[in-house]
Amino acid sequence: MELVQWRVFMRSNGDIHLIGFLLERPTIRMTTAVVSFWKREAITSTGRRYTLIGAPAEDEHARALIEIRAIELMPAWRDVTDFYWPQKEGAGSRHGVQGTDAPCPGAPDE
């Protein structure tokens, strides 16, 4: 599946989800928990592959719709898109989301 105007969210339990617009129809979709995120591809706990088209949503209207969907589907969350999406195109770090040793976004320095 292909997502456009997407963002990455972390639930209070640490699970990572993508929320974005499906390319093939005007629907906002939230994925199941993401277990692998590499450049423009995410794989979920159910094995579904999502291809990310374009950069994360920055348009204020698209972001508002995505955040409304997040509020509807998740009781507690935070937007962690900047942690998972490199600022420079093609810089892509590999994130094995489940069980990663990578620091949690916003975690205090030790």
Secondary structure by P-SEA (a helix, b strand, c coil): cccccccccccccbbbbbbcccccccbbbbbcccccccccbbbcccbbbbbbcccccccaaaaaaaaaaaaacccccccccccccccccccbbbbccccccccccccccc
